Amino acid sequence: IFFGASEPMQPGEEKLGIMQSIKNYGRQSLSKSWSYAKGFAAFGALYSGSECVIEQTRAKHDIYNSAYAGCFTGGVMAR
């Protein structure tokens, strides 16, 4: 997250001071982190929701519910 957030320098940024560069880098890191967090939350919600539905449908509590939910979530997210 930290190094992946750094964007290529724009013209005119070469002259920025060290503190301004750190602030810019922090803003970029924060925006990338927020984007990753939203994606992870969507993945988690889809997985847990599908696992609950599968468990209620099958009326069993076993390891296959997690496997089916993982397959379903992977298929939906890959689409």
Secondary structure as GFF3:
##gff-version 3
##sequence-region A 1 79
A	DSSP	three_ten_helix	13	15	.	.	.	ID=ss1
A	DSSP	alpha_helix	18	58	.	.	.	ID=ss2
A	DSSP	alpha_helix	63	78	.	.	.	ID=ss3
###
